[in-house]
Amino acid sequence: MNLKRQKRLAADILKCGKNRIWIDPEQIEEVEGAVTRRDIDNLINQNIIKAKQKKGISKGRIRKKKDQKLKGRQKGHGSRKGNAGARFPKKRRWIQRIRPIRQYLKQLKEDKKIDTKNYRKYYRKAKGGEFKSKAHLKTHLVMDGILKEK
């Protein structure tokens, strides 16, 4: 009952390793009689000899971790590689901060709530990084008496 030769031929024909060859245990006598490549080929066509499926690597754990990260979990100090600027670039942060401030100033000018002189003054201050946010700019405008509090 030595099927070494048959396994080797089948592996060669199916272009896989010997360990992936499956032989139907109920048809072993028939496989023992197969000596030539043609015999093995016929047995493969009859599904008596098959190649087992490749194992592969499960992505389940990775998918679960990704879902957790989307929820905001697993992002603590121990999971971080790279400094804050690498994780969220300074330029991106600046853009997110300056755009609403500039839009707000533009809106105020269009609504004639501030004149061009004050618009330019606060635009330059915004460019200089004086305001942390749109809300911060509003408080400055209220404190300077340019806008009325609502």
Backbone as CSV, one residue per row, in Angstrom:
resi,resn,N_x,N_y,N_z,CA_x,CA_y,CA_z,C_x,C_y,C_z
1,MET,0.811,-1.195,0.000,0.000,0.000,0.000,0.857,1.263,0.000
2,ASN,1.955,1.221,-0.699,2.839,2.380,-0.793,2.395,3.238,-1.975
3,LEU,1.881,4.443,-1.665,1.358,5.323,-2.703,2.287,6.510,-2.961
4,LYS,3.546,6.358,-2.599,4.511,7.458,-2.739,4.629,7.916,-4.188
5,ARG,4.790,6.940,-5.073,4.973,7.249,-6.493,3.732,7.944,-7.065
6,GLN,2.556,7.409,-6.727,1.307,7.989,-7.229,1.125,9.429,-6.730
7,LYS,1.466,9.651,-5.455,1.345,11.002,-4.884,2.295,11.966,-5.586
8,ARG,3.514,11.471,-5.847,4.510,12.326,-6.503,4.048,12.693,-7.914
9,LEU,3.543,11.718,-8.659,3.056,11.982,-10.019,1.850,12.928,-10.005
10,ALA,0.950,12.694,-9.078,-0.242,13.540,-8.976,0.154,14.981,-8.623
11,ALA,1.114,15.132,-7.720,1.591,16.466,-7.321,2.200,17.177,-8.523
12,ASP,2.912,16.421,-9.333,3.535,16.989,-10.531,2.476,17.434,-11.535
13,ILE,1.464,16.603,-11.719,0.400,16.913,-12.680,-0.450,18.102,-12.194
14,LEU,-0.808,18.090,-10.904,-1.668,19.141,-10.339,-0.896,20.414,-9.957
15,LYS,0.428,20.358,-10.135,1.303,21.501,-9.827,1.094,22.001,-8.386
16,CYS,1.254,21.039,-7.451,1.176,21.403,-6.032,2.109,20.473,-5.263
17,GLY,2.182,20.664,-3.951,3.053,19.833,-3.124,2.429,18.479,-2.846
18,LYS,3.276,17.503,-2.458,2.793,16.139,-2.181,1.822,16.118,-1.000
19,ASN,2.028,17.018,-0.046,1.171,17.034,1.148,-0.248,17.496,0.848
20,ARG,-0.449,18.151,-0.291,-1.791,18.638,-0.635,-2.591,17.619,-1.450
21,ILE,-1.977,16.489,-1.761,-2.674,15.463,-2.553,-3.611,14.664,-1.653
22,TRP,-4.887,14.560,-2.081,-5.879,13.767,-1.364,-6.281,12.586,-2.240
23,ILE,-6.243,11.407,-1.658,-6.648,10.187,-2.376,-7.861,9.616,-1.668
24,ASP,-8.892,9.297,-2.446,-10.129,8.743,-1.891,-9.818,7.423,-1.188
25,PRO,-10.064,7.339,0.123,-9.702,6.117,0.861,-10.456,4.863,0.399
26,GLU,-11.614,5.051,-0.216,-12.385,3.897,-0.679,-11.877,3.356,-2.017
27,GLN,-11.022,4.110,-2.712,-10.546,3.721,-4.039,-9.039,3.436,-4.045
28,ILE,-8.477,3.103,-2.889,-7.021,2.934,-2.769,-6.504,1.820,-3.686
29,GLU,-7.239,0.717,-3.827,-6.785,-0.385,-4.692,-6.629,0.090,-6.133
30,GLU,-7.569,0.906,-6.575,-7.520,1.425,-7.937,-6.296,2.329,-8.121
31,VAL,-6.009,3.134,-7.090,-4.863,4.058,-7.153,-3.559,3.265,-7.153
32,GLU,-3.500,2.166,-6.383,-2.283,1.340,-6.349,-1.954,0.787,-7.730
33,GLY,-2.978,0.498,-8.507,-2.790,-0.060,-9.848,-2.317,0.979,-10.865
34,ALA,-2.499,2.267,-10.549,-2.095,3.328,-11.477,-0.585,3.506,-11.408
35,VAL,0.075,3.288,-12.585,1.537,3.364,-12.600,2.007,4.527,-13.481
36,THR,1.280,4.782,-14.547,1.743,5.814,-15.492,1.061,7.157,-15.202
37,ARG,1.623,8.174,-15.852,1.052,9.525,-15.716,-0.390,9.553,-16.250
38,ARG,-0.614,8.828,-17.345,-1.952,8.795,-17.941,-2.961,8.186,-16.968
39,ASP,-2.544,7.104,-16.259,-3.427,6.472,-15.265,-3.805,7.474,-14.166
40,ILE,-2.787,8.190,-13.679,-2.998,9.191,-12.614,-3.917,10.305,-13.132
41,ASP,-3.692,10.730,-14.368,-4.504,11.787,-14.989,-5.974,11.360,-15.039
42,ASN,-6.214,10.096,-15.403,-7.588,9.570,-15.453,-8.227,9.590,-14.067
43,LEU,-7.440,9.217,-13.043,-7.958,9.214,-11.668,-8.288,10.636,-11.194
44,ILE,-7.482,11.595,-11.646,-7.742,13.007,-11.306,-9.053,13.445,-11.952
45,ASN,-9.255,13.058,-13.220,-10.494,13.406,-13.929,-11.718,12.760,-13.282
46,GLN,-11.533,11.583,-12.666,-12.632,10.875,-11.992,-12.832,11.373,-10.552
47,ASN,-12.041,12.350,-10.142,-12.083,12.921,-8.784,-11.733,11.917,-7.690
48,ILE,-10.927,10.933,-8.030,-10.432,9.986,-7.030,-9.192,10.578,-6.363
49,ILE,-8.434,11.336,-7.147,-7.283,12.079,-6.621,-7.573,13.565,-6.817
50,LYS,-7.399,14.338,-5.751,-7.630,15.792,-5.800,-6.507,16.520,-5.074
51,ALA,-6.434,17.811,-5.346,-5.511,18.655,-4.578,-6.329,19.365,-3.508
52,LYS,-5.876,19.270,-2.247,-6.571,19.969,-1.158,-6.408,21.472,-1.351
53,GLN,-7.368,22.204,-0.826,-7.317,23.658,-0.945,-6.176,24.216,-0.113
54,LYS,-5.578,25.300,-0.617,-4.512,25.959,0.143,-5.088,26.521,1.433
55,LYS,-4.246,26.537,2.474,-4.710,26.987,3.789,-5.032,28.481,3.796
56,GLY,-4.080,29.310,3.423,-4.294,30.759,3.483,-4.199,31.278,4.901
57,ILE,-4.284,32.577,5.057,-4.186,33.212,6.367,-5.493,33.946,6.617
58,SER,-6.090,33.705,7.780,-7.378,34.311,8.112,-7.235,35.813,8.338
59,LYS,-8.197,36.576,7.808,-8.189,38.032,7.992,-9.181,38.439,9.077
60,GLY,-9.793,37.466,9.733,-10.827,37.759,10.731,-10.357,38.682,11.832
61,ARG,-9.189,38.375,12.401,-8.668,39.188,13.514,-8.381,40.607,13.052
62,ILE,-7.852,40.730,11.828,-7.507,42.050,11.294,-8.774,42.865,11.075
63,ARG,-9.822,42.223,10.524,-11.087,42.918,10.277,-11.697,43.417,11.587
64,LYS,-11.634,42.562,12.622,-12.190,42.927,13.923,-11.458,44.144,14.489
65,LYS,-10.128,44.121,14.382,-9.312,45.234,14.900,-9.616,46.518,14.129
66,LYS,-9.810,46.393,12.813,-10.119,47.554,11.975,-11.460,48.166,12.378
67,ASP,-12.459,47.297,12.624,-13.770,47.776,13.061,-13.666,48.522,14.389
68,GLN,-12.859,47.976,15.298,-12.658,48.624,16.595,-12.021,50.002,16.420
69,LYS,-11.023,50.073,15.522,-10.343,51.355,15.295,-11.279,52.376,14.666
70,LEU,-12.205,51.921,13.807,-13.194,52.830,13.226,-14.096,53.410,14.309
71,LYS,-14.331,52.637,15.370,-15.136,53.118,16.492,-14.333,54.042,17.406
72,GLY,-13.000,54.094,17.169,-12.156,54.965,17.992,-11.426,54.225,19.097
73,ARG,-11.515,52.897,19.106,-10.834,52.109,20.141,-9.413,51.786,19.670
74,GLN,-8.609,51.279,20.586,-7.251,50.776,20.302,-6.353,51.837,19.663
75,LYS,-6.514,53.083,20.108,-5.700,54.148,19.537,-4.880,54.853,20.601
76,GLY,-4.688,54.187,21.736,-3.954,54.786,22.849,-2.472,54.917,22.567
77,HIS,-1.738,55.416,23.558,-0.305,55.678,23.390,0.489,54.443,22.997
78,GLY,0.090,53.290,23.521,0.822,52.062,23.217,0.692,51.595,21.781
79,SER,-0.347,52.052,21.087,-0.591,51.623,19.702,0.001,52.583,18.686
80,ARG,0.513,53.708,19.147,0.944,54.753,18.215,2.392,54.576,17.794
81,LYS,2.608,54.770,16.502,3.968,54.804,15.963,4.064,56.076,15.155
82,GLY,5.095,56.835,15.353,5.211,58.123,14.679,4.653,59.221,15.569
83,ASN,5.217,60.423,15.424,4.773,61.524,16.284,3.434,62.085,15.803
84,ALA,2.910,63.038,16.562,1.584,63.598,16.263,1.542,64.208,14.863
85,GLY,2.628,64.827,14.465,2.702,65.458,13.147,2.673,64.444,12.012
86,ALA,3.127,63.240,12.296,3.100,62.195,11.270,1.705,61.589,11.176
87,ARG,1.028,61.487,12.305,-0.308,60.888,12.326,-1.361,61.832,11.766
88,PHE,-1.210,63.124,12.043,-2.136,64.134,11.537,-1.305,65.378,11.243
89,PRO,-0.910,65.577,9.984,0.067,66.608,9.644,-0.329,68.015,10.080
90,LYS,0.686,68.812,10.420,0.467,70.183,10.890,-0.265,71.009,9.837
91,LYS,0.096,70.798,8.589,-0.525,71.553,7.504,-2.023,71.262,7.432
92,ARG,-2.377,69.987,7.532,-3.786,69.579,7.496,-4.541,70.239,8.653
93,ARG,-3.921,70.242,9.847,-4.528,70.844,11.032,-4.758,72.343,10.809
94,TRP,-3.755,72.997,10.221,-3.838,74.434,9.940,-4.975,74.718,8.960
95,ILE,-5.069,73.922,7.915,-6.112,74.107,6.899,-7.494,73.987,7.546
96,GLN,-7.667,72.973,8.405,-8.960,72.761,9.064,-9.309,73.912,9.995
97,ARG,-8.292,74.586,10.509,-8.526,75.686,11.429,-8.800,76.991,10.695
98,ILE,-8.016,77.265,9.650,-8.059,78.583,8.999,-9.253,78.753,8.055
99,ARG,-9.676,77.674,7.393,-10.758,77.808,6.408,-12.067,78.332,7.009
100,PRO,-12.547,77.751,8.113,-13.795,78.286,8.683,-13.654,79.730,9.160
101,ILE,-12.476,80.077,9.683,-12.243,81.441,10.160,-12.342,82.417,8.987
102,ARG,-11.687,82.082,7.894,-11.704,82.959,6.714,-13.114,83.039,6.108
103,GLN,-13.816,81.919,6.080,-15.188,81.925,5.546,-16.094,82.803,6.401
104,TYR,-15.897,82.707,7.712,-16.706,83.509,8.638,-16.429,84.997,8.433
105,LEU,-15.159,85.358,8.319,-14.796,86.763,8.079,-15.402,87.261,6.771
106,LYS,-15.329,86.447,5.743,-15.881,86.801,4.434,-17.388,87.015,4.531
107,GLN,-18.060,86.132,5.273,-19.512,86.238,5.458,-19.874,87.535,6.176
108,LEU,-19.101,87.871,7.224,-19.344,89.108,7.974,-19.198,90.325,7.069
109,LYS,-18.185,90.295,6.192,-17.949,91.420,5.273,-19.089,91.536,4.262
110,GLU,-19.537,90.389,3.749,-20.634,90.398,2.771,-21.945,90.880,3.395
111,ASP,-22.159,90.518,4.674,-23.371,90.933,5.384,-23.253,92.353,5.937
112,LYS,-22.121,93.017,5.667,-21.842,94.392,6.095,-21.843,94.531,7.619
113,LYS,-21.443,93.477,8.304,-21.331,93.534,9.762,-19.975,94.072,10.185
114,ILE,-18.963,93.920,9.314,-17.650,94.560,9.543,-17.232,95.271,8.257
115,ASP,-16.487,96.338,8.431,-16.006,97.080,7.256,-14.715,96.463,6.736
116,THR,-14.267,96.930,5.585,-13.086,96.357,4.928,-11.843,96.496,5.798
117,LYS,-11.727,97.620,6.500,-10.551,97.867,7.344,-10.439,96.797,8.437
118,ASN,-11.552,96.567,9.149,-11.562,95.541,10.207,-11.404,94.143,9.628
119,TYR,-11.997,93.916,8.451,-11.868,92.617,7.791,-10.401,92.305,7.552
120,ARG,-9.660,93.306,6.990,-8.232,93.101,6.696,-7.452,92.869,7.978
121,LYS,-7.786,93.631,9.011,-7.087,93.534,10.307,-7.224,92.113,10.883
122,TYR,-8.466,91.624,10.914,-8.702,90.302,11.493,-8.240,89.179,10.574
123,TYR,-8.262,89.409,9.273,-7.749,88.426,8.315,-6.259,88.211,8.564
124,ARG,-5.540,89.323,8.758,-4.092,89.227,9.007,-3.803,88.553,10.348
125,LYS,-4.623,88.881,11.354,-4.446,88.244,12.672,-4.681,86.734,12.565
126,ALA,-5.695,86.357,11.782,-5.996,84.935,11.575,-4.823,84.256,10.895
127,LYS,-4.262,84.934,9.905,-3.113,84.362,9.191,-1.930,84.195,10.131
128,GLY,-1.826,85.090,11.089,-0.736,85.005,12.076,-0.963,83.949,13.130
129,GLY,-2.133,83.315,13.102,-2.401,82.222,14.038,-2.914,82.690,15.383
130,GLU,-3.524,83.862,15.432,-3.982,84.413,16.708,-5.217,83.694,17.241
131,PHE,-6.038,83.157,16.333,-7.298,82.542,16.760,-7.221,81.028,16.665
132,LYS,-7.684,80.374,17.749,-7.660,78.913,17.807,-8.780,78.304,16.970
133,SER,-9.909,79.055,16.894,-11.078,78.536,16.199,-11.992,79.679,15.806
134,LYS,-13.076,79.328,15.126,-14.079,80.318,14.721,-14.720,80.938,15.973
135,ALA,-14.979,80.110,16.971,-15.585,80.583,18.222,-14.660,81.585,18.916
136,HIS,-13.359,81.295,18.873,-12.370,82.186,19.480,-12.372,83.539,18.777
137,LEU,-12.483,83.517,17.455,-12.554,84.755,16.668,-13.804,85.550,17.051
138,LYS,-14.945,84.849,17.199,-16.196,85.519,17.573,-16.053,86.250,18.900
139,THR,-15.452,85.564,19.888,-15.286,86.202,21.202,-14.414,87.445,21.093
140,HIS,-13.376,87.400,20.265,-12.508,88.564,20.045,-13.308,89.720,19.452
141,LEU,-14.134,89.401,18.444,-14.932,90.440,17.780,-15.931,91.063,18.757
142,VAL,-16.520,90.248,19.630,-17.482,90.750,20.613,-16.772,91.616,21.651
143,MET,-15.618,91.130,22.136,-14.869,91.879,23.151,-14.354,93.205,22.613
144,ASP,-14.010,93.253,21.330,-13.525,94.494,20.731,-14.667,95.427,20.337
145,GLY,-15.931,94.985,20.540,-17.085,95.819,20.271,-17.442,95.918,18.797
146,ILE,-16.922,95.048,17.961,-17.213,95.073,16.530,-18.517,94.330,16.232
147,LEU,-18.781,93.268,16.978,-20.026,92.519,16.850,-20.807,92.606,18.149
148,LYS,-22.133,92.540,18.020,-22.983,92.498,19.219,-23.240,91.048,19.596
149,GLU,-23.287,90.810,20.921,-23.579,89.453,21.396,-25.045,89.133,21.176
150,LYS,-25.306,87.863,20.806,-26.704,87.476,20.542,-27.281,86.774,21.730
